[in-house]
Amino acid sequence: MPHYDKKHILGKNLLVITAHPDDESYVMAGTLAANAKAGGRTLLMCATGGEKGASHLIHPVTPHALARRRKRELRAACMHLHVNRVGIGNIPDGKVTQHTRTFVQAIKKQLKHFLPDIVVSFGPCGITGHKDHIAAGAVARNLAKILKRPFAAAVLSPKLQRDAKNFLAGRRRNPHYQLSTRFVSPNLTIPIDARVKQKALRYHQSQMDGGKLFTGFPKYVVQGLLHREYFRLWKNP
């Protein structure tokens, strides 16, 4: 398997496809900021408003109100990360698989104004096994094929992949997650600024359980996520 360095992704026009507000900050905040610093531009397309996510606001809100709040948080985080354009597909949270055609149409409208060099999203594991993540990643990879562009999938480090069955086990009981996860190995590692990623995550206050950024994750996992981001790059997806 060929290995690549950061010049293959940074300083480029990136089409980033995610499923929920905060995906961009947890999975690739450092890379998005580094891309902007290197002179690259980013169009981020998020499928849903995240209305089914657990709200940690002091006062309960309706799903509609939570989606509005999470969209504002997404835009604020993206401004911090110097993302140039943000689009939201308004697909029902938890049902990206059933609405991929609508999502693709929303992305194509934005592509009239933006020509990507690389398409970036989730790989076949969706990082956590969330079905929306996996569906967003499949949309992204298919678009990369159509556009004849490389595809970069955000993945866990090899160490975290080995341990993921343990720290992700609790999520398997949720119907939005796959019962098993198929990981792929990274061939591209991006060193990142932990402070940039932490600040991006702080914009997603509705998702902060007790003010914690990585609820339920062991400390060594958190350290791994804050200092490097990993991708599997396919030149011909």
C-alpha positions as a Markdown table, in Angstrom:
| # | Residue | x | y | z |
|---|---|---|---|---|
| 1 | Met | 0.0 | 0.0 | 0.0 |
| 2 | Pro | 1.5 | 3.4 | -1.0 |
| 3 | His | 2.0 | 6.0 | 1.7 |
| 4 | Tyr | 1.4 | 9.7 | 1.2 |
| 5 | Asp | 2.4 | 12.8 | 3.0 |
| 6 | Lys | 0.5 | 16.0 | 3.8 |
| 7 | Lys | 1.3 | 17.7 | 0.5 |
| 8 | His | -1.2 | 15.3 | -1.1 |
| 9 | Ile | -4.1 | 16.8 | 0.8 |
| 10 | Leu | -3.1 | 20.2 | 2.2 |
| 11 | Gly | -3.3 | 23.4 | 0.2 |
| 12 | Lys | -6.0 | 21.8 | -2.0 |
| 13 | Asn | -9.6 | 22.5 | -2.9 |
| 14 | Leu | -11.4 | 20.0 | -0.6 |
| 15 | Leu | -15.0 | 18.8 | -0.9 |
| 16 | Val | -15.7 | 17.6 | 2.6 |
| 17 | Ile | -18.9 | 15.5 | 3.1 |
| 18 | Thr | -20.2 | 14.8 | 6.6 |
| 19 | Ala | -23.4 | 13.5 | 8.2 |
| 20 | His | -23.9 | 15.6 | 11.3 |
| 21 | Pro | -22.9 | 18.9 | 12.7 |
| 22 | Asp | -19.7 | 18.3 | 14.8 |
| 23 | Asp | -18.4 | 15.4 | 12.6 |
| 24 | Glu | -16.1 | 17.9 | 10.9 |
| 25 | Ser | -14.6 | 19.0 | 14.3 |
| 26 | Tyr | -14.2 | 15.5 | 15.8 |
| 27 | Val | -12.8 | 13.9 | 12.7 |
| 28 | Met | -10.8 | 16.4 | 10.7 |
| 29 | Ala | -10.8 | 19.9 | 12.4 |
| 30 | Gly | -7.0 | 20.0 | 12.4 |
| 31 | Thr | -6.7 | 19.0 | 8.8 |
| 32 | Leu | -9.3 | 21.6 | 7.7 |
| 33 | Ala | -7.4 | 24.4 | 9.5 |
| 34 | Ala | -4.1 | 23.2 | 8.2 |
| 35 | Asn | -5.5 | 23.1 | 4.6 |
| 36 | Ala | -6.6 | 26.8 | 4.9 |
| 37 | Lys | -3.2 | 27.7 | 6.3 |
| 38 | Ala | -1.5 | 26.1 | 3.4 |
| 39 | Gly | -3.7 | 28.1 | 1.0 |
| 40 | Gly | -6.4 | 25.6 | 0.3 |
| 41 | Arg | -10.1 | 26.1 | 0.1 |
| 42 | Thr | -12.9 | 23.9 | 1.5 |
| 43 | Leu | -16.5 | 23.3 | 0.7 |
| 44 | Leu | -18.2 | 21.4 | 3.5 |
| 45 | Met | -21.5 | 19.6 | 2.9 |
| 46 | Cys | -23.3 | 18.2 | 5.9 |
| 47 | Ala | -26.2 | 15.9 | 5.3 |
| 48 | Thr | -28.4 | 16.5 | 8.4 |
| 49 | Gly | -29.1 | 19.1 | 11.1 |
| 50 | Gly | -28.4 | 16.4 | 13.8 |
| 51 | Glu | -31.8 | 16.7 | 15.4 |
| 52 | Lys | -31.7 | 13.1 | 16.7 |
| 53 | Gly | -28.5 | 13.7 | 18.6 |
| 54 | Ala | -28.5 | 13.8 | 22.4 |
| 55 | Ser | -28.9 | 17.3 | 23.6 |
| 56 | His | -27.0 | 18.5 | 26.6 |
| 57 | Leu | -28.6 | 21.9 | 26.8 |
| 58 | Ile | -29.8 | 23.0 | 30.2 |
| 59 | His | -33.4 | 23.4 | 29.0 |
| 60 | Pro | -35.0 | 20.7 | 26.7 |
| 61 | Val | -35.7 | 21.7 | 23.1 |
| 62 | Thr | -37.7 | 20.2 | 20.3 |
| 63 | Pro | -35.8 | 18.3 | 17.5 |
| 64 | His | -36.5 | 21.3 | 15.2 |
| 65 | Ala | -35.0 | 23.8 | 17.6 |
| 66 | Leu | -32.0 | 21.4 | 18.2 |
| 67 | Ala | -31.3 | 21.2 | 14.5 |
| 68 | Arg | -31.3 | 25.1 | 14.3 |
| 69 | Arg | -28.9 | 25.3 | 17.2 |
| 70 | Arg | -26.6 | 22.6 | 15.8 |
| 71 | Lys | -26.5 | 24.3 | 12.4 |
| 72 | Arg | -25.4 | 27.5 | 14.0 |
| 73 | Glu | -22.7 | 25.6 | 15.9 |
| 74 | Leu | -21.6 | 24.0 | 12.7 |
| 75 | Arg | -21.2 | 27.3 | 10.9 |
| 76 | Ala | -19.4 | 28.9 | 13.9 |
| 77 | Ala | -16.9 | 25.9 | 14.1 |
| 78 | Cys | -16.4 | 26.1 | 10.3 |
| 79 | Met | -15.7 | 29.8 | 10.5 |
| 80 | His | -13.0 | 29.1 | 13.1 |
| 81 | Leu | -11.5 | 26.4 | 10.8 |
| 82 | His | -11.6 | 28.8 | 7.8 |
| 83 | Val | -13.9 | 26.6 | 5.8 |
| 84 | Asn | -15.0 | 28.7 | 2.8 |
| 85 | Arg | -18.5 | 27.5 | 2.2 |
| 86 | Val | -20.9 | 25.4 | 4.2 |
| 87 | Gly | -24.0 | 23.6 | 2.8 |
| 88 | Ile | -26.5 | 21.6 | 4.7 |
| 89 | Gly | -28.6 | 18.9 | 2.9 |
| 90 | Asn | -31.5 | 18.9 | 5.5 |
| 91 | Ile | -31.8 | 15.2 | 5.3 |
| 92 | Pro | -33.7 | 13.6 | 8.2 |
| 93 | Asp | -31.1 | 12.7 | 10.9 |
| 94 | Gly | -30.7 | 8.9 | 11.0 |
| 95 | Lys | -31.9 | 8.4 | 7.5 |
| 96 | Val | -29.1 | 9.4 | 5.2 |
| 97 | Thr | -29.1 | 6.0 | 3.6 |
| 98 | Gln | -32.7 | 6.5 | 2.4 |
| 99 | His | -32.1 | 10.0 | 1.0 |
| 100 | Thr | -28.7 | 9.7 | -0.7 |
| 101 | Arg | -30.2 | 10.9 | -4.1 |
| 102 | Thr | -31.5 | 14.1 | -2.5 |
| 103 | Phe | -28.1 | 14.7 | -0.8 |
| 104 | Val | -26.2 | 14.2 | -4.0 |
| 105 | Gln | -28.4 | 16.8 | -5.7 |
| 106 | Ala | -27.7 | 19.3 | -2.9 |
| 107 | Ile | -24.0 | 18.7 | -3.3 |
| 108 | Lys | -24.0 | 19.1 | -7.0 |
| 109 | Lys | -25.7 | 22.5 | -6.7 |
| 110 | Gln | -22.8 | 23.7 | -4.6 |
| 111 | Leu | -20.3 | 22.2 | -7.1 |
| 112 | Lys | -21.4 | 24.8 | -9.7 |
| 113 | His | -19.4 | 27.2 | -7.7 |
| 114 | Phe | -16.5 | 25.0 | -6.5 |
| 115 | Leu | -14.2 | 22.6 | -8.3 |
| 116 | Pro | -12.6 | 20.1 | -5.8 |
| 117 | Asp | -9.2 | 18.6 | -6.1 |
| 118 | Ile | -10.0 | 15.9 | -3.5 |
| 119 | Val | -13.2 | 14.5 | -1.9 |
| 120 | Val | -12.9 | 13.9 | 1.8 |
| 121 | Ser | -15.4 | 12.0 | 4.0 |
| 122 | Phe | -15.8 | 8.8 | 6.1 |
| 123 | Gly | -14.6 | 5.4 | 5.0 |
| 124 | Pro | -16.5 | 2.1 | 5.1 |
| 125 | Cys | -16.4 | 2.0 | 8.9 |
| 126 | Gly | -17.8 | 5.5 | 9.4 |
| 127 | Ile | -15.2 | 5.9 | 12.2 |
| 128 | Thr | -17.7 | 4.7 | 14.8 |
| 129 | Gly | -20.0 | 2.5 | 12.7 |
| 130 | His | -22.8 | 5.1 | 12.5 |
| 131 | Lys | -25.0 | 4.3 | 9.5 |
| 132 | Asp | -25.3 | 8.0 | 8.6 |
| 133 | His | -21.5 | 8.3 | 8.5 |
| 134 | Ile | -21.2 | 5.2 | 6.3 |
| 135 | Ala | -23.9 | 6.5 | 3.9 |
| 136 | Ala | -22.2 | 9.9 | 3.7 |
| 137 | Gly | -18.9 | 8.3 | 3.0 |
| 138 | Ala | -20.4 | 6.1 | 0.2 |
| 139 | Val | -22.0 | 9.3 | -1.4 |
| 140 | Ala | -18.6 | 11.0 | -1.3 |
| 141 | Arg | -16.7 | 8.1 | -2.8 |
| 142 | Asn | -19.2 | 7.7 | -5.6 |
| 143 | Leu | -18.9 | 11.5 | -6.3 |
| 144 | Ala | -15.1 | 11.2 | -6.4 |
| 145 | Lys | -15.4 | 8.5 | -9.0 |
| 146 | Ile | -17.8 | 10.7 | -11.1 |
| 147 | Leu | -15.5 | 13.7 | -10.7 |
| 148 | Lys | -12.4 | 11.6 | -11.3 |
| 149 | Arg | -10.8 | 13.0 | -8.2 |
| 150 | Pro | -8.9 | 11.3 | -5.3 |
| 151 | Phe | -10.9 | 10.2 | -2.3 |
| 152 | Ala | -9.6 | 10.6 | 1.3 |
| 153 | Ala | -11.5 | 8.7 | 4.0 |
| 154 | Ala | -11.0 | 9.7 | 7.6 |
| 155 | Val | -10.0 | 6.7 | 9.7 |
| 156 | Leu | -8.8 | 5.7 | 13.1 |
| 157 | Ser | -5.1 | 5.2 | 13.8 |
| 158 | Pro | -3.9 | 1.5 | 13.7 |
| 159 | Lys | -3.7 | 1.4 | 17.5 |
| 160 | Leu | -7.2 | 2.8 | 18.0 |
| 161 | Gln | -8.6 | 0.4 | 15.4 |
| 162 | Arg | -7.2 | -2.5 | 17.4 |
| 163 | Asp | -8.9 | -1.2 | 20.6 |
| 164 | Ala | -12.1 | 0.2 | 19.0 |
| 165 | Lys | -14.2 | -2.8 | 19.7 |
| 166 | Asn | -13.9 | -2.1 | 23.4 |
| 167 | Phe | -14.5 | 1.7 | 23.5 |
| 168 | Leu | -17.2 | 1.6 | 20.9 |
| 169 | Ala | -19.0 | -1.4 | 22.2 |
| 170 | Gly | -21.8 | 0.5 | 24.0 |
| 171 | Arg | -22.9 | 2.2 | 20.7 |
| 172 | Arg | -23.7 | -1.1 | 19.1 |
| 173 | Arg | -27.0 | -1.3 | 21.0 |
| 174 | Asn | -28.1 | 1.8 | 19.2 |
| 175 | Pro | -30.1 | 1.1 | 16.0 |
| 176 | His | -28.2 | 3.9 | 14.2 |
| 177 | Tyr | -25.0 | 1.9 | 14.4 |
| 178 | Gln | -23.7 | -1.1 | 12.6 |
| 179 | Leu | -23.3 | -4.3 | 14.6 |
| 180 | Ser | -19.8 | -4.7 | 13.3 |
| 181 | Thr | -17.2 | -2.3 | 11.8 |
| 182 | Arg | -14.9 | -2.9 | 8.9 |
| 183 | Phe | -11.8 | -0.7 | 9.4 |
| 184 | Val | -9.2 | 0.2 | 6.7 |
| 185 | Ser | -5.6 | 1.1 | 7.4 |
| 186 | Pro | -4.5 | 4.8 | 7.0 |
| 187 | Asn | -1.8 | 5.7 | 4.5 |
| 188 | Leu | -1.7 | 9.4 | 5.3 |
| 189 | Thr | -1.1 | 11.1 | 8.7 |
| 190 | Ile | -1.6 | 14.8 | 9.4 |
| 191 | Pro | -0.1 | 16.2 | 12.5 |
| 192 | Ile | -2.5 | 18.8 | 13.9 |
| 193 | Asp | -2.7 | 21.6 | 16.4 |
| 194 | Ala | -4.7 | 20.3 | 19.4 |
| 195 | Arg | -5.7 | 23.8 | 20.5 |
| 196 | Val | -7.4 | 24.4 | 17.1 |
| 197 | Lys | -9.3 | 21.2 | 17.3 |
| 198 | Gln | -10.4 | 21.7 | 20.9 |
| 199 | Lys | -11.7 | 25.2 | 20.1 |
| 200 | Ala | -13.6 | 23.9 | 17.1 |
| 201 | Leu | -15.2 | 21.3 | 19.3 |
| 202 | Arg | -16.2 | 23.9 | 22.0 |
| 203 | Tyr | -18.5 | 25.5 | 19.4 |
| 204 | His | -20.7 | 22.4 | 19.6 |
| 205 | Gln | -22.0 | 23.2 | 23.1 |
| 206 | Ser | -25.3 | 21.4 | 22.6 |
| 207 | Gln | -23.3 | 18.1 | 22.4 |
| 208 | Met | -21.0 | 18.7 | 25.4 |
| 209 | Asp | -22.0 | 16.3 | 28.1 |
| 210 | Gly | -20.9 | 18.1 | 31.3 |
| 211 | Gly | -18.6 | 20.3 | 29.2 |
| 212 | Lys | -16.6 | 17.2 | 28.2 |
| 213 | Leu | -15.4 | 17.0 | 24.6 |
| 214 | Phe | -14.9 | 13.2 | 24.4 |
| 215 | Thr | -17.5 | 11.6 | 26.7 |
| 216 | Gly | -17.0 | 7.9 | 27.2 |
| 217 | Phe | -13.6 | 7.8 | 25.4 |
| 218 | Pro | -10.5 | 6.7 | 27.4 |
| 219 | Lys | -7.8 | 9.3 | 27.9 |
| 220 | Tyr | -5.3 | 7.7 | 25.6 |
| 221 | Val | -7.9 | 7.7 | 22.8 |
| 222 | Val | -8.5 | 11.4 | 23.4 |
| 223 | Gln | -4.8 | 12.2 | 23.2 |
| 224 | Gly | -4.6 | 10.3 | 19.9 |
| 225 | Leu | -7.5 | 12.2 | 18.4 |
| 226 | Leu | -6.1 | 15.6 | 19.4 |
| 227 | His | -2.6 | 15.4 | 17.9 |
| 228 | Arg | -3.0 | 13.5 | 14.6 |
| 229 | Glu | -5.6 | 12.8 | 12.1 |
| 230 | Tyr | -5.5 | 9.8 | 9.8 |
| 231 | Phe | -6.8 | 9.1 | 6.3 |
| 232 | Arg | -6.9 | 6.4 | 3.7 |
| 233 | Leu | -6.2 | 8.1 | 0.4 |
| 234 | Trp | -7.3 | 6.5 | -2.9 |
| 235 | Lys | -5.9 | 8.1 | -6.0 |
| 236 | Asn | -8.5 | 6.2 | -8.0 |
| 237 | Pro | -11.5 | 5.5 | -5.8 |
